[in-house]
Each structure stands twice: as C-alpha cells, then as structure tokens.
Amino acid sequence: MTEGGRDWLKVRHLEQCFREWGFDPGEPALVGYPLNGRIQLLSGTHRHLAAMNINMMLPVRIILRSEWEAAWGTPEGAHMCRDIRVSDLENLEVGQSTTPPALADRVDLTRDLY
C-alpha cells in the first residue's frame, strides 16, 4: 500500500474525486520551490500524482529555494510548507524576498553528524 512512500489508496481516491468534481479552489495548492528547471514539491505529492495520472494540472504555491533552505527545520519552515487553500492564496500579498544566511552560518560543518 505504501510503495515509494505513497498511500496508493489515497492517490486513487483523489483521482476519482478529481475526475468527478475537478479541483476545488477551497482545497490546498501544491507547495514547492524551483530546482533545475522543475518544481521540487514540499507538500501535495499525493494530489500531484493523482492529477498527473488523469492529465490534470493543479496550482502550485512557489517559494524560493533559498528561503526554504534558510527556514528548514524551524517553525518558520513548517509554516512555509503548510497547505494553503488556493482561494486564500489569491488574497495574499506578495512579500519582499530576504537574503538567507549562508549554509555554513546555519549548519555546523566542523563536526561529524554520524
């Protein structure tokens, strides 16, 4: 049931819902950041797979990879990748990007992690 970390029953259920009713803007968008000309998803992988299986496109909330990396592992990071309804996204202001600290400033590279 969970090949590749996916709950296939959930994927099949989403496919059926999308076929019957389409995508409801009251539901969450996918969340991801640009990576090598594609989007790396942080949230919504089951919705994405179900939509791909039936050739349907879904909205994606894009965040900057640098901002995600700066916030990773923090409450702000959890807040960034939370699901937000598409209808709520339409009302959000576009904020100013911030420059994240360098990787070495965020992670102690002088010690072994293992």
N, C-alpha and C positions, 0 to 999 in steps of 0.2 A: 504494500500500500504506500510506502514512502520511498520509492526509488528516486535517488538523487536528491533527497531531502524534500520531495514534493508529496503532498497528500493528493493522490490522483482522484479520489472520490470528490474532493473539494474542487479540483480542476474541472471534472466532468459536470458537476453541479453548476459551476459558473458558466461553462459552455452552454448548457441548457438555458440558463437564465438569460444570457446574452442573446441567444437565438430567439427566445420568446419575447423578450421585452426590450432588448437593446441595452445601452448603457445609461444608467440614471445619473444625472449630474449631482444628485444628492449623495452619491457614493464617492469614496476616495479616489483620487488620481493615483497613478503610479508615482513613485519618488525616485529620482536618480540624479547622477551627475555625468557630464560628458567625459568620455575616455576613449582615446584613439578613434575618433570619428563615430563612436556609438554612444549608447547610454548604459551606464552601469547602474542597475536597479538596486535600491536600498529597501524598498517596500513595494509590495504589489506583485510579487513574482507569480503567484497563482493566477491572479487576474490577467497578467501579461500572457502567460502560457495558454490560458483558456481563450483569450482573444486571438492569439496567433493561430490556434487550431481551427478557428472558424473565420479567419481572414478579416478580423475586425480591428480597427485602430482605437486606442484608448488615450486619453490625455495624460501627460506626464508633467509633474512639478519638477523643474530642474533647479538644482542647487549647484554652486561652484564646488569643484572637487577640492580646491584649496581650503574653502571654508569648512567642508565636511571633514577633511583631514585634521584641521585645527581643532574641531569640536569633537572628534571621535573619542568615545569612552567617557564623555562628560554628559551631564544633564542637558546641556545645550545640544549636543549631538543627538540625543534621544528625541529632543524637541524638533530638530531639523528633519528627521526622517519619519516623523509621525504621519499618519494618514490624515489628509485634509480633504473634505468634500470639494468636488470641482466647483460647485456653486459658491462655496466660501472663497476659493482661490480667485474667482472673478472680482471679488471685492477687496482683495489685499493690495496695499500699496507696494510699489517696487522700491526696495530699500537700497541704500548705498552699500557697495561691497567693502569689506575690510581686508586689510592685508594680514594674513595669518603669520604667526611666528614660524621660524624655520624649524625643520624636523628635529635638528639637534637640540633646539631650545625646548621641545616638547617631550622628547624621549631621551633617557639617559643611555647614550650609546657606549658608555665606558664600562658597563657591566654586562655579564652574561645573563641571558634570560632563561637559560636552561640549567 
